[in-house]
Amino acid sequence: MEGNLKNIRDLSVSEREEVLANIADTLEGSAREALMEGNESFATTSRTMASAIKENADELARDNLDIADQVVQQALNVIAQFRMTHPYRVVNTTLH
C-alpha cells in the first residue's frame, strides 16, 4: 500500500474514502496482532487512530486534503513501524 499511493490529491473522493477505510482496517488488524502479543500501548494507539480515521473519512476525503495527506502519511508510518518490528505476522488466532 505504501508504494502505490503517490498523492491523495490525484484520487477521486470515493477513491480517497476507500484508501482511508483500507488504512483504518489495516490499523485495526495491527492493533489486534499487537494485543495478542501483549503490546497494549501500540494496540490502543492503532485502534484509536483507526477509529478517528473512520469517523472522519468523509470530511477528510472531501474537504481537508492537506490534513488527509498528513493522516495517511502518519498512519502508513505507524503500520510500517509495526511491520518492521513484527515481520512474522499472525496467520491464525485459533487456539487448539
Beta strands, then each sheet from edge to edge (+ up, - down):
end
